[in-house]
Amino acid sequence: MNPTLEDGLRALREASEQAASIRIELDDRYLRAIALAEALPENQSGADKTWVWRMDRAFREHYKRAKPL
């Protein structure tokens, strides 16, 4: 089967119609946990997040040198 653009667009339309009917309810305990995490100093706008890039680089370097057993 060779999917066409129309096939792809139809699939997206169907998926978006299904998504509109999905309802996710978040309880107060979960919302409180999110609020606490967002209030942490390291999650504030302007906080230094350069550690993310350092960790990503170290991760990639480590696995670049990995060899199968």
N, C-alpha and C positions, 0 to 999 in steps of 0.2 A: 504494500500500500504506500502510495506517495502522498503524504498530507499536503494540503494546499494552505494558502494564507486564510482562505475562508474557513477551513476546518479548524485552524488554530484560533481564529476569532470567535467561532461558534463555541469552542471549548471554553474560552475565557468568559464569554457571556454566560454560559451555563454555570460555570464555577462561581461567578459573581452573584448570580441569582441564588445559588445555594448558600453562599457566605452571608447573604443578607438575612437569612432565616436563623442563623446560628446565634444563640444568646449565651454569653458567658457571665456568670454572676460571681463577683468577688466579695468575700465576706469581710467584715470589719477588721478581723485579725490580720488578714492578708494585706489590706490597704494600709493598716498601721505599720506593718513591716516595710512596705514600700516607702512610706513617708519617712520612717527612721533612716532607711538606707539613703534616700535622696537628701536628707538633712546632714549627713556626714560631711566634714570639712573637705575630704578628698573628692567629693562628688559635686562640689560647688563650681560654678562658672569661674574660670580663671585659675583653678587649682592646677598644680603641676602634675601632668599626666604623662610626662616623658618616660616614666618607668615602663609604660606599655610598649613603647617602641624598643626599649632595651631588652625587655623580656622576649618580644617577638624575634628580634635579631638573634638572641642567644638560643632560642628554640630552634630556629631555622639552621643555625650553624651546627648545633648539636646533631640534628637529624641528617644534615648534609653529609656528615662523616660516618653515619651509621652503616653497618654492614650486615647483611643477612647471616643468620647462624647456620 
